[in-house]
């Protein structure tokens, strides 16, 4: 293998170049802030904007707290304790990540609505009629927050678990010798060390919450994202919709800057190379079963129940196209997800390492802007991509006609390349946050030692950092893979002609209230995503240095 030998200034140029290419659609969206809207923005501000802001803030706060508590708590339990079912929960807690939010919304609505099996059973069992009892409405702001939390907590669980697995036993032993019990060891030692990863996971969950469209639209909850779609496609005001998307960007940027300001100049490094097997404390009696229940509840509510409902609906009805057509749908989805996850992880690794080598303001701003695509709705990203790429296709066709007398057609905007590009723009933050947090815990003395021994910057990345961060790289790849499997808006707009995926098939049927038929595609998305999640979760556990 050829050695990477880019000097620091070349790494800086490479980092900024990658960031600019990835940030192009975001820049196109932000450029709309300077285009006049002729009173549309003022109308939105005086009518629906306060409701958009209030509902969005409620979802952000609720989902942020919920994902932090569930994700961090369950990650600490499965890493540090022995209790019934722990090995199953190591990968089982990731399963809700494979369920699209709009699918779980449809499943629970059918299950809990007035004519659904739960309320029907209550009325038949107790002789109640309408108005005799209170039953919470799942199609509400609280219902949306609950279901979104159940789907998104694996972001925090994945990164928190990777961080706990990477922690040095020596640090934990020092805490125990100072008299710290399990709870204080967690709050005062392990949690601060894992803070960058946990914050990265919560940030991903919050940005996904800001992007959520399918569930909140079906529940009738007005948020910034539904407002963007309504303004763009309903009112035909693309400029005003892009300005709403820019507000989302500003909100996310403010959250990131606030967290980094609160962190100050504190850094969290491993100061020893002594990695040993992590201690696993046994939990006996009711404590063990309490831990089992704590891990089982999110898996039950976020995966087992909705999957069981969809399985029943699929068995009772199902999609008439199930068969050979599904091989094509699944193949398209797997191809796109695999390519996008590989490209996103590779670019995120280069960006993170480039920012580490060149900690200047320009590089930091460039990488942050490149990672902002996750905060922009998929359809807005798609339009931000179409504008420059359609223009470029026209320029290529004009050149080919003038020079050779024939046109090449939609060479870029009509191919799968533009889909991969959209996924990388959309989900680069997923891999970047995970990799940056892991890279930030590697002490700079390792870089200095490697350079002293004659390694180049690229060689240090390949031979020193990458093996240490293998667990986080795997986690980043899993997250991007599963997100691409579920991605819908950008795929609908940018996909080549007659190029369908499982997500497109599921959503098109569910949007028509054909839930029984949509359940087949929905289950296929879950099945396709489950296998790599389980295998990569096992590999991530084995990736801890010293684990053997």
GUBAMI-948284 format. One record per residue (C-alpha): x, y, z. Coordinates in steps of 0.5 Angstrom, whole numbers, padded with zeros to 4 digits, always signed. Each point is the difference from the previous one (the first is absolute). Example, Ala and Ser with C-alpha at 12.3 -4.5 7.8 and 13.67 -1.06 7.14 Angstrom:
BEGIN
+0025-0009+0016+0002+0007-0002
***
This chain:
BEGIN
+0000+0000+0000+0003+0007-0002+0001+0004+0006-0004+0007+0001+0005+0005+0000-0004+0007+0000+0004+0006+0003-0004+0004+0005-0002+0005-0005-0003-0005-0005-0004-0003+0006-0003+0007+0001-0001+0001-0007-0003-0007-0001-0005+0001+0006-0002+0007-0002-0002-0003-0007-0004-0006+0002-0004+0004+0005-0001+0005-0006-0003-0005-0004-0004-0003+0005-0003+0006+0002-0002+0003-0007-0007-0002+0001+0000+0003+0007+0003+0007-0003-0005+0000-0005-0006-0001+0005+0004+0006+0004+0000+0004-0006-0007+0001+0000+0000+0004+0006+0002+0006-0004-0006-0001-0005-0006+0004+0001-0006-0003+0002-0005+0005-0002-0004+0000+0007-0001-0008+0000+0005+0000+0006-0004+0005+0004-0006-0004-0001+0003-0006+0003+0003+0004+0006-0007+0003+0002-0004-0007-0001+0003-0007+0000+0008+0002+0002-0002+0000+0008-0003-0007-0001+0006-0003-0004+0005+0003+0005-0004-0002+0007-0001-0007-0003+0007-0001-0003+0003+0002+0007-0005-0005+0004+0002-0006-0004+0008+0002+0000+0000+0001+0008-0005-0006+0001+0004-0005-0005+0007+0003+0002-0002-0002+0008-0003-0007-0002+0006-0002-0005+0005+0002+0005-0003-0004+0006-0002-0006-0004+0006+0000-0004+0006+0001+0005-0003-0004+0005-0001-0006-0004+0007+0000-0003+0003+0001+0007-0004-0006+0002+0002-0005-0005+0007+0002+0000+0001+0000+0007-0005-0005+0004-0002-0007-0001-0007-0002+0000-0005-0004-0003-0001+0001-0008+0006+0005+0000+0004-0003-0006-0007+0000-0004-0001+0007+0002+0007+0002-0003-0003+0000-0007-0007+0000+0002+0000+0007+0002+0002+0002-0007-0006-0003-0003-0005+0006+0000+0005+0004-0004-0002-0004-0006-0007+0002+0001-0002+0006-0004-0004+0005+0004-0006+0001-0005+0000-0008+0000-0001+0000+0008-0005+0005+0000-0004-0003-0005+0000-0007+0004-0001+0003+0007-0006+0005-0003-0003-0007-0002+0001-0003+0006-0002+0005+0005-0006+0004-0004-0007+0000+0002-0002-0006-0005+0007-0004+0002+0001-0006+0004+0002+0003+0007-0006+0005+0000-0005-0005-0003+0002-0005+0006+0000+0005+0005-0008+0001-0002-0001-0007-0001+0003-0002+0007-0003+0006+0004-0007+0001-0004+0003+0007-0001-0003+0005-0006+0003+0006-0003+0001+0005+0006+0000-0004+0005+0008-0001+0001+0006+0004-0001+0005-0002-0005+0006+0004-0002+0000+0002-0008+0007-0003-0003-0001+0005-0006+0002+0006+0004+0006+0004+0002+0002-0005+0006-0002-0006-0004+0005+0003-0006+0006+0001+0006-0001-0007+0003+0000-0003-0007+0006+0004-0003+0004-0001+0007-0001-0008-0001+0003+0000-0007+0006+0005+0002+0002-0002+0006+0005-0005-0003+0004+0005-0003+0002+0002+0007+0001-0007+0002+0004-0002-0005+0005+0006+0001+0000-0001+0007+0001-0007+0000+0006+0001-0004+0003+0005+0004-0001-0004+0006+0003-0006-0003+0006+0004-0002+0001+0003+0007+0007-0002+0004-0001-0005+0006+0005+0004+0003-0004+0006+0001-0006-0004+0003+0005-0004+0005+0002+0007+0002-0007+0002+0001-0002-0006+0004+0007+0000+0005-0003+0007+0001-0006-0003+0003-0005+0002-0006-0006-0005+0000-0003-0002-0006-0004+0006-0001+0005+0005+0002+0005-0004-0005-0005+0001-0005-0002+0008+0001+0007+0002+0002+0005-0004-0004-0003-0004-0006-0005+0005-0002+0004+0006-0001+0005-0004-0004-0005-0002-0005-0003+0007+0000+0002+0001-0007-0003-0006-0003-0006+0001+0004-0001+0007-0002+0001-0002-0007-0005-0005+0000-0005+0004+0003+0001+0006-0005-0001-0006-0005-0007-0001+0003-0002+0007+0000+0002+0001-0007-0004-0006-0002-0006+0003+0004+0001+0007-0003+0000-0004-0007-0006-0004+0002-0006+0000-0005-0004-0006-0001-0002-0002+0007-0002+0008+0002-0003+0001-0007-0005-0006+0001-0001+0002+0008-0002+0007-0003+0006+0003+0004+0002+0007-0003+0008+0000+0001+0005+0004-0004+0001-0006-0005-0007-0001-0002-0001+0008-0001+0006-0001-0004-0003-0005-0005-0007+0004+0001+0003+0006-0002+0004-0003-0006-0004-0005-0003-0007+0003+0002+0001+0007+0000+0005+0000-0006+0005+0005+0004+0007-0004-0001+0003+0007+0003-0004+0000+0006+0001-0008+0001+0007+0001+0000+0000+0006+0005-0003-0005+0005+0005-0005-0002+0005+0005+0002-0003+0001+0007+0001-0007+0001+0007+0001-0002+0001+0006+0005-0004-0004+0006+0005-0006-0001+0006+0004+0000-0002+0004+0006-0001-0007+0004+0007-0002-0003+0004+0006+0002-0004+0000+0007+0002-0007+0002+0008+0002-0003+0000+0006+0005-0003-0004+0006+0006-0005-0001+0005+0006-0001+0007-0003-0001-0001-0006+0004+0003-0006-0004-0001-0008+0002+0006-0004-0002+0002-0007+0001+0007+0001+0004+0002-0008+0000+0000-0005-0005-0002-0005+0005-0006-0003-0003-0003-0006+0004-0007-0003+0001-0005+0004+0003-0003-0002+0006-0007-0003+0000-0003+0001+0007-0006-0006+0001-0007+0003+0002-0003-0005+0004-0008-0001+0002-0004+0006-0002+0005+0004-0002+0002-0004-0006-0007-0001-0002-0001+0008+0001+0006+0000-0005-0004-0005-0005-0006+0004+0001+0003+0007-0002+0004-0003-0006-0006-0004-0002-0005+0006+0000+0003+0004-0006+0001-0006-0004-0007-0002+0001-0004+0006-0001+0005+0003-0006+0001-0007-0004-0004-0006+0003-0007+0003+0000+0000+0004-0006+0004-0006-0004-0005-0005+0003-0006+0005-0003+0003+0000-0007+0001-0007+0000-0007-0002+0002-0002+0005-0006+0004-0002-0005-0002-0007+0002-0007+0002-0001+0001+0004-0006+0006+0002-0002+0003+0003-0007-0002-0004-0006+0007+0002-0003+0003-0004+0005+0005-0005-0004+0005+0002-0005-0001+0007+0000+0002+0000+0007+0007-0002-0002+0001+0006-0004-0003+0005+0005+0005-0004+0005+0006+0000-0004-0001+0008-0002-0001+0001+0007+0006-0004+0002+0005+0003-0005-0002+0007+0001+0001-0001+0008+0007-0004-0001+0003+0005-0004-0003+0006+0004+0003-0002+0006+0007-0002-0002+0000+0007-0004-0002+0004+0006+0004-0004+0005+0006+0001-0004-0001+0008-0001-0002+0001+0007+0007-0004+0002+0004+0005-0004-0004+0006+0002+0001-0002+0007+0007-0001+0000+0001+0006-0005-0003+0004+0006+0004-0003+0005+0007+0002-0004-0002+0007-0002-0004+0003+0006-0001+0006-0003-0007+0004-0001-0001-0001-0007+0001-0007+0001-0005-0001+0006-0005+0005-0004+0000-0004-0006-0001-0007+0003-0006+0002+0004-0003+0003-0006+0001-0007-0004-0003-0003+0006-0006+0004+0000-0004-0003-0006-0003-0005+0006-0004+0006+0002-0003+0001-0007-0006-0004-0002+0001-0005-0005-0004+0003-0006+0003+0007+0002+0007-0003-0001-0002-0003-0006-0002+0006-0003+0006+0003+0002+0004-0005-0004-0005+0000-0006+0002+0008-0001+0007-0001-0001+0000-0007-0003-0005+0002-0005+0003+0006-0002+0007-0004-0001-0004-0005-0004-0002+0005-0005+0007+0003-0001+0003-0007-0001-0006-0001-0006+0001+0006-0003+0008-0001+0000-0001-0007-0003-0005+0003-0005+0004+0005-0002+0007-0004-0001-0003-0007-0002-0007+0001-0002-0004-0004+0005-0002+0000+0007+0001-0004+0006-0006+0001+0004-0001+0000+0007+0007-0002+0002+0000+0002+0007-0007+0002+0002-0003-0006-0003+0005-0006+0003+0001-0003+0007+0006+0004+0001-0004+0006+0002-0004-0004+0005+0006-0003+0003+0003+0008+0000-0007+0002+0004+0001-0006+0005+0007+0002+0002-0003+0008+0000-0005-0003+0004+0003-0005+0005+0007+0003+0000-0001+0003+0007-0002-0007+0003+0007-0003-0002+0003+0006+0002-0002+0001+0007+0001-0007+0002+0007+0000-0003+0002+0007+0002-0002-0002+0007+0004-0006+0000+0006+0003-0003+0000+0006+0005+0001-0005+0006+0007-0002-0003+0006+0004+0003+0004+0004-0004+0006-0003+0003-0002-0006-0005+0001+0004-0006+0007+0003+0002+0002-0007+0002-0002-0003-0007+0003+0006-0004+0007-0001+0004+0000-0007-0002+0000+0003-0007-0008-0001-0002-0003+0005-0004-0007+0003+0002-0003-0005-0005+0004-0006+0003-0002+0003+0007-0007+0000-0002+0000-0007-0003+0004-0004+0005-0001+0004+0007-0007+0003+0000-0004-0005-0005+0001-0006+0004-0001+0004+0007-0007+0003-0003-0002-0007-0003-0006+0000+0004-0002+0007-0001+0001-0001-0008-0005-0006+0000-0005+0004+0004+0000+0005-0005-0001-0005-0006-0006-0003+0004-0003+0007+0001+0001+0002-0007-0002-0007-0003-0007+0000+0004-0001+0007-0002+0001+0000-0007-0005-0006+0000-0005+0004+0003+0001+0006-0004-0006+0002-0004-0001+0008-0002+0007+0000-0004-0001-0006-0003-0007+0001-0003+0003+0007-0003+0007-0002-0003-0001-0008-0001+0001-0002-0008-0006-0002-0004-0003-0006+0002+0005-0001+0006-0004-0002+0007+0002-0002+0007-0004-0003+0005-0001+0007+0004-0003+0002-0006-0005-0006-0001-0002+0000+0007-0001+0008+0001-0004+0000-0007-0005-0005+0003+0000+0002+0007-0002+0007-0002-0006-0002-0004-0002-0004+0007+0002-0007-0003+0003-0002+0006-0001-0007-0001+0004+0000-0006+0005+0005+0002+0002-0004+0006+0003-0005-0005+0005+0005-0002+0001+0003+0007+0002-0007+0002+0005-0001-0005+0003+0006+0002+0001-0002+0007+0002-0007-0002+0006+0003-0005+0002+0004+0005+0000-0005+0006+0006-0004-0002+0005+0005-0001-0002+0003+0006+0001-0007+0004+0006-0002-0003+0004+0007+0000-0003+0001+0008+0004-0006+0001+0006+0002-0004+0000+0007+0004+0000-0004+0007+0006-0004-0002+0004+0006-0003+0002+0003+0007+0007-0001+0000+0002-0005+0005-0006-0004-0001+0003-0006-0004
***
